[in-house]
């Protein structure tokens, strides 16, 4: 029934893919074209709903706005083929609409984490060579400073306002630009014909940032075809549009966009896949747990996309029981594994909803996803159609069913590589195959079980953190001789960064002479990171001063050994604290 070929390849049991267009942009595919397998959306069903205002956006308004914004970007800044339009905003309906406008011009969209510091945003603006920055009013000061440092003139900074608030003096809002464009340029100022056959496979649509195995995050070049293929692969996996199969996602459903749109899971699955299925997507600008519950009731949400911390809140927070969540039919968790215990708790709490788990990466899109809500173990899902997988042992040979090894895949939804980073590209993409960096097993049902990380990457709150970046930053501090950062398990956040630090000689002598100073020094080092890095990169797991860090003969850090050492140190501390507690009657 299932395919495990002689060369140890695994293929999805959920059928073959329909044709995937390779001659159109994302904007054309979603706004101008009806794929044969795509369900028809009733005209009365809105595409987007602003969670804060309740305003609904329908197809024709969205199409008109994309042309208006494309015209003004062309006329005023000559935005065109392969230019980058950057976004620095929390989730907002203007983000996908303006990205589609950029796509109509052949330009690239790149969204940054709205929690970034000036330095972190500047790095992305410089890496993508952004020609225009769209910034939300709530983080305008950070966006403007980064834009200036990147060499962008003030007229290339456009504001998403808050409600009816005007933009800061001298700056224009997207709404003002769209209205101006409609008056000045009633006809398109650009030629938007279909692409040549297969051109969508190489034409870049998005830069999404992902940490490679080393150093700072890399700009992953994502083609139009990759996004379109991802959506078609998901739809095929769930047999969307098949009249003979009960439909998990249906036209007229309402989905909530809780995941960040700068992340592939937020943009490609939570938004674009749901739009393909005919759902209305409620765009949530700022997550709050109580606000999410209120919106589920207000909009009668059917499909909820979450990460494990939200699952924990649903199970543990008393507010959950105060709201009628009976409209929920599907809950899809991603970014990090949802434990079997948490799955059972969530299923008992919301028995009418199927609790599913998805697995993928920025570089590969979707890899595996559950479809039926049944769970016997901590599976990351079943291989989706369009994926060919291998499990490679450490010696380079290929494993069979239930044998561990690194997951290597070939997929229609593979990224084009890393922008301006050939070395990182060669590490990850080899002869048409992509190394995921995950140690997995695959069973006879084609279920994927993630065992560990082969790559050195940490996964914190669903975000990738390169330990080498943190180690290099710690090593800049005069108290530090050497540092090793590892991840320690945490139910809520997945992992937390934990630093093993060899102090420089004078600092080590100070600690030996004045042990009471150790805590202050640790606080200083934690602050050194917190002052320069985004919050999820904080050394929140703790810091320990050590005499040595485990290494191989060639000097390479033995991270697995270091991680086990960190766990032992933490366990010893817990025991010491327990032993120190006074016994009470």
Residue pairs with C-beta under 8 A, 6 or more apart in sequence:
1 13
2 10
2 11
2 13
2 444
2 445
2 446
3 9
3 10
3 11
3 13
4 10
4 400
4 401
5 11
7 390
7 398
8 390
8 391
8 398
8 399
8 400
9 388
9 389
9 390
10 383
10 388
10 389
10 390
10 391
10 442
10 446
11 383
11 387
11 388
11 389
11 446
12 237
12 382
12 383
12 384
12 385
12 386
12 387
12 446
13 382
13 383
13 445
13 446
14 236
14 237
14 239
14 371
14 382
14 384
14 385
15 236
15 239
15 385
16 236
16 385
17 232
17 233
17 236
17 385
17 386
17 412
18 35
18 36
18 37
18 232
18 236
19 36
20 225
20 228
20 229
20 232
20 412
21 29
21 33
21 35
21 200
21 228
22 195
22 197
22 198
22 199
22 200
22 201
22 225
23 194
23 195
23 196
23 197
23 198
23 199
23 200
24 32
24 33
24 194
24 195
24 200
24 224
24 228
25 103
25 104
25 106
25 195
25 200
25 203
25 205
25 224
26 100
26 103
26 205
26 224
26 227
26 228
26 272
27 66
27 100
27 101
27 103
27 104
28 104
28 192
28 194
29 35
29 224
29 228
30 100
30 272
30 275
30 276
31 59
31 62
31 63
31 66
31 100
32 63
34 40
35 232
35 276
37 232
37 235
37 236
37 240
37 241
38 235
38 240
38 241
38 276
38 278
39 240
39 241
39 247
39 250
39 251
39 277
39 278
40 251
40 278
41 47
41 59
41 251
41 278
42 251
42 252
42 278
43 58
43 59
45 251
45 252
45 278
45 280
46 56
46 57
46 58
46 280
47 57
47 58
47 59
47 62
47 275
47 280
47 281
48 56
48 57
48 62
48 93
48 96
48 97
48 280
48 281
48 283
49 55
49 56
49 57
49 254
49 280
49 281
49 282
49 283
49 299
50 57
50 93
50 283
51 256
51 282
51 283
51 284
51 285
51 295
51 299
52 163
52 285
53 163
56 280
57 93
57 97
62 97
62 100
64 182
65 97
65 101
65 178
66 97
66 100
66 101
66 104
67 101
67 104
67 188
68 101
68 177
68 178
68 179
68 181
68 182
68 185
69 97
69 98
69 101
69 174
69 177
69 178
69 181
70 101
70 102
70 104
70 105
70 188
70 190
71 181
71 185
71 188
71 189
71 190
72 177
72 178
72 180
72 181
72 185
73 79
73 85
73 101
73 102
73 105
73 107
73 132
74 80
74 105
74 189
74 190
75 181
75 184
75 185
75 189
76 155
77 131
77 132
77 156
79 85
79 102
79 105
79 107
79 131
79 132
80 105
80 106
80 107
80 190
81 105
81 106
81 107
82 106
82 107
82 108
82 204
83 105
83 107
83 108
83 131
83 132
84 107
84 108
84 109
84 110
84 128
84 129
84 130
84 131
84 132
84 207
85 98
85 99
85 102
85 107
85 108
85 109
85 110
85 130
85 131
85 132
85 134
86 110
86 111
86 112
86 124
86 125
86 128
86 130
86 132
86 133
86 134
87 95
87 98
87 99
87 109
87 110
87 111
87 112
87 133
87 134
87 135
87 262
88 111
88 112
88 114
88 116
88 121
88 133
88 134
88 135
88 136
88 139
88 142
88 143
88 146
89 95
89 111
89 114
89 134
89 135
89 136
89 139
89 160
90 114
90 136
90 138
90 260
90 285
90 286
91 257
91 260
91 261
91 266
91 283
91 284
91 285
91 286
92 136
92 160
92 261
92 283
92 285
93 283
94 134
94 160
94 174
95 111
95 134
95 261
96 261
96 267
96 271
96 272
98 109
98 134
98 174
99 109
99 111
99 206
102 108
102 109
103 109
103 205
103 224
104 190
104 192
105 190
106 203
107 131
108 128
108 204
108 205
108 206
108 207
109 205
109 206
109 207
110 124
110 128
110 130
110 206
110 207
110 208
110 219
111 206
111 208
111 261
111 262
111 267
112 120
112 121
112 124
112 209
112 262
113 120
113 260
113 262
113 534
114 136
114 139
114 260
114 262
115 534
115 535
116 124
116 142
116 534
117 142
117 532
117 533
117 534
118 142
118 145
118 146
118 149
119 532
120 533
120 534
121 142
121 143
121 146
122 146
122 149
122 150
123 216
123 217
124 130
124 209
124 219
125 133
125 146
125 147
125 150
125 152
126 150
127 207
127 219
127 419
127 420
128 207
128 219
128 419
130 150
130 152
131 152
131 156
132 152
132 156
132 158
133 143
133 146
133 147
133 152
133 156
133 157
133 158
134 158
134 159
134 160
134 174
135 143
135 144
135 147
135 157
135 158
135 159
135 160
136 143
136 159
136 160
136 162
137 159
137 160
137 161
137 162
137 165
137 167
137 168
138 162
140 159
140 168
143 157
144 154
144 157
147 154
147 156
147 157
148 154
154 170
154 171
157 171
158 171
158 172
158 173
158 174
158 177
159 167
159 168
159 171
159 172
159 173
159 174
160 173
160 174
161 167
161 173
161 175
166 173
167 173
167 176
195 203
195 224
200 223
200 224
200 225
200 228
201 223
201 225
201 226
202 223
202 416
203 223
203 224
203 225
204 221
204 222
204 223
204 224
204 416
205 222
205 223
205 224
205 226
205 227
206 222
206 227
206 267
207 219
207 220
207 221
207 222
207 419
208 219
208 220
208 222
208 262
208 263
208 264
208 267
208 362
209 217
209 218
209 219
209 220
209 362
210 217
210 218
210 220
210 361
210 362
210 363
210 464
211 217
211 218
211 457
211 464
211 465
211 466
211 469
212 218
212 418
212 421
212 424
212 427
212 428
212 466
213 424
213 427
213 437
213 455
213 456
213 457
213 466
213 468
214 424
214 456
214 466
214 468
215 466
215 468
215 469
215 472
216 466
216 469
217 464
217 466
218 418
218 419
218 421
218 424
219 418
219 419
219 420
219 421
220 362
220 363
220 415
220 417
220 418
220 419
221 415
221 416
221 417
221 418
221 419
222 264
222 362
222 415
222 416
223 415
223 416
225 412
226 365
226 412
226 413
226 414
226 415
226 416
227 268
227 272
227 365
227 413
229 365
229 386
229 411
229 412
229 413
230 268
230 269
230 272
230 273
230 365
230 366
230 413
231 268
231 272
231 273
231 276
232 386
233 365
233 366
233 384
233 385
233 386
233 387
233 411
233 412
233 413
234 240
234 269
234 273
234 366
234 369
234 384
235 241
235 273
235 276
235 277
236 384
236 385
236 386
237 366
237 369
237 371
237 382
237 384
237 385
238 247
238 248
238 249
238 371
239 245
239 247
240 247
240 248
240 249
240 276
240 277
248 329
248 330
248 354
248 371
249 274
249 277
249 278
249 279
249 303
249 330
250 277
250 278
250 279
251 277
251 278
251 279
252 278
252 279
252 280
253 274
253 277
253 278
253 279
253 280
253 302
253 303
253 329
254 279
254 280
254 281
254 282
254 299
254 300
254 301
254 302
254 303
254 327
255 270
255 274
255 279
255 280
255 281
255 282
255 301
255 302
255 303
255 304
255 305
256 281
256 282
256 284
256 292
256 295
256 296
256 299
256 301
256 303
256 304
256 305
257 266
257 270
257 271
257 281
257 282
257 283
257 284
257 305
258 270
258 284
258 287
258 292
258 304
258 305
258 306
258 310
259 265
259 266
259 269
259 270
259 305
259 306
259 307
259 334
260 266
261 267
261 271
263 462
263 463
264 360
264 361
264 362
264 365
265 305
265 334
265 335
265 358
265 360
265 462
266 305
268 365
268 366
269 305
269 332
269 334
269 358
269 366
270 281
270 305
271 281
271 283
274 281
274 303
275 281
279 302
279 303
282 295
282 299
282 301
284 291
284 292
284 295
289 310
289 313
289 317
289 319
290 319
292 310
293 319
293 320
293 322
293 323
293 325
294 323
295 301
296 304
296 323
296 325
296 327
296 328
297 323
297 324
297 325
297 327
300 327
301 327
301 328
302 327
302 328
302 329
302 330
303 328
303 329
303 330
303 331
303 332
304 328
304 330
304 331
304 332
304 353
305 331
305 332
305 334
306 314
306 331
306 332
306 333
306 334
307 333
307 334
307 335
307 336
307 461
307 462
308 333
308 335
308 336
308 337
308 338
308 339
308 342
308 491
308 492
308 494
309 461
309 492
309 493
310 333
311 331
311 333
311 338
311 342
311 346
312 342
312 491
312 492
313 320
314 320
314 346
314 349
314 350
315 342
315 345
315 346
315 349
320 349
325 350
326 352
328 350
328 352
328 353
329 352
329 353
329 354
330 353
330 354
330 356
331 346
331 350
331 353
331 354
331 355
331 356
332 356
332 357
332 358
332 369
333 355
333 356
333 357
333 358
334 357
334 358
334 359
334 360
334 462
335 459
335 461
335 462
335 494
336 459
336 462
336 494
337 357
337 378
337 380
337 450
337 494
338 346
338 355
338 357
338 378
339 378
339 491
340 375
340 377
340 378
342 491
343 355
343 357
343 375
346 355
347 353
347 355
347 373
353 373
354 372
354 373
355 373
355 375
356 369
356 370
356 371
356 373
356 381
357 369
357 370
357 375
357 379
357 380
357 381
358 366
358 368
358 369
358 370
358 380
358 381
359 366
359 367
359 368
359 369
359 380
359 381
359 448
359 450
360 366
360 367
360 368
361 367
361 436
362 415
363 414
363 415
363 428
363 429
363 434
364 409
364 411
364 413
364 414
364 415
364 434
364 436
365 411
365 413
365 414
365 415
366 384
366 413
367 380
367 381
367 383
367 384
367 387
367 389
367 407
367 409
367 411
367 436
367 448
368 379
368 380
368 381
368 382
368 383
368 384
368 387
368 447
368 448
369 381
369 382
369 384
370 379
370 381
370 382
371 382
377 447
377 449
378 449
379 447
379 448
379 449
380 440
380 447
380 448
380 449
380 450
381 447
381 448
382 445
382 446
382 447
382 448
383 389
383 442
383 446
383 448
386 411
386 412
386 413
387 409
387 410
387 411
388 409
388 410
388 411
389 407
389 408
389 409
389 442
389 448
390 398
390 407
390 408
390 409
390 433
391 398
391 399
391 400
391 403
391 404
391 405
391 406
391 407
391 408
391 440
391 441
391 442
392 398
392 399
392 405
392 406
392 408
393 399
393 403
393 404
393 405
394 405
398 405
399 405
399 441
401 441
401 442
401 443
401 444
402 441
402 442
402 443
402 444
403 441
404 439
404 440
404 441
404 451
405 439
405 440
406 435
406 436
406 437
406 438
406 439
406 440
406 454
407 436
407 438
407 439
407 440
407 448
408 433
408 434
408 435
408 436
409 433
409 434
409 436
410 432
410 433
410 434
411 434
414 429
414 434
417 425
417 429
418 424
418 425
418 428
427 435
428 434
428 435
428 437
429 435
435 454
437 453
437 454
437 455
437 457
438 450
438 451
438 452
438 453
438 454
438 455
439 450
439 451
439 452
439 453
439 454
440 448
440 449
440 450
440 451
441 448
441 449
441 451
442 448
442 449
443 449
453 459
456 466
456 467
456 468
456 559
457 464
457 465
457 466
457 467
458 464
458 465
458 466
458 467
458 485
458 486
458 487
458 495
458 497
459 465
459 487
459 494
459 495
460 487
460 493
460 494
460 495
460 496
460 497
460 536
460 537
461 493
461 494
461 536
462 494
463 536
465 487
465 497
465 536
465 537
467 484
467 485
467 486
467 487
467 497
467 559
469 537
470 483
470 485
470 497
470 499
470 529
470 533
470 537
470 539
471 483
471 484
471 485
473 528
473 529
473 532
473 533
474 480
474 483
474 485
474 499
474 501
474 525
474 528
474 529
474 539
475 482
475 483
476 528
477 524
477 525
477 528
478 504
479 503
479 504
479 507
479 521
479 524
479 525
480 501
480 502
480 503
480 504
480 507
480 525
481 501
481 502
481 503
481 504
481 505
482 501
482 502
482 549
483 499
483 500
483 501
483 502
484 499
484 500
484 501
484 549
484 557
484 559
484 562
485 497
485 498
485 499
485 500
485 539
486 497
486 498
486 500
486 559
486 562
486 563
486 566
487 495
487 496
487 497
487 498
487 541
487 563
488 495
488 496
488 498
488 541
488 542
488 563
488 566
488 567
488 570
489 495
490 496
490 541
493 536
493 540
495 541
496 540
496 541
496 542
497 537
497 538
497 539
497 540
497 541
498 539
498 541
498 542
498 543
498 544
498 566
498 570
499 525
499 539
499 541
499 542
499 543
499 544
500 544
500 546
500 549
500 562
500 565
500 566
501 525
501 543
501 544
501 545
501 546
502 508
502 545
502 546
502 547
502 548
502 549
503 511
503 521
503 545
507 521
508 545
510 517
510 521
511 517
511 518
511 521
511 545
518 545
521 545
522 542
522 543
522 545
525 539
525 543
526 538
526 539
526 543
529 537
529 538
529 539
530 538
530 539
541 566
542 570
544 566
544 569
546 565
549 557
549 562
550 557
550 558
550 561
550 562
550 565
551 557
551 558
552 558
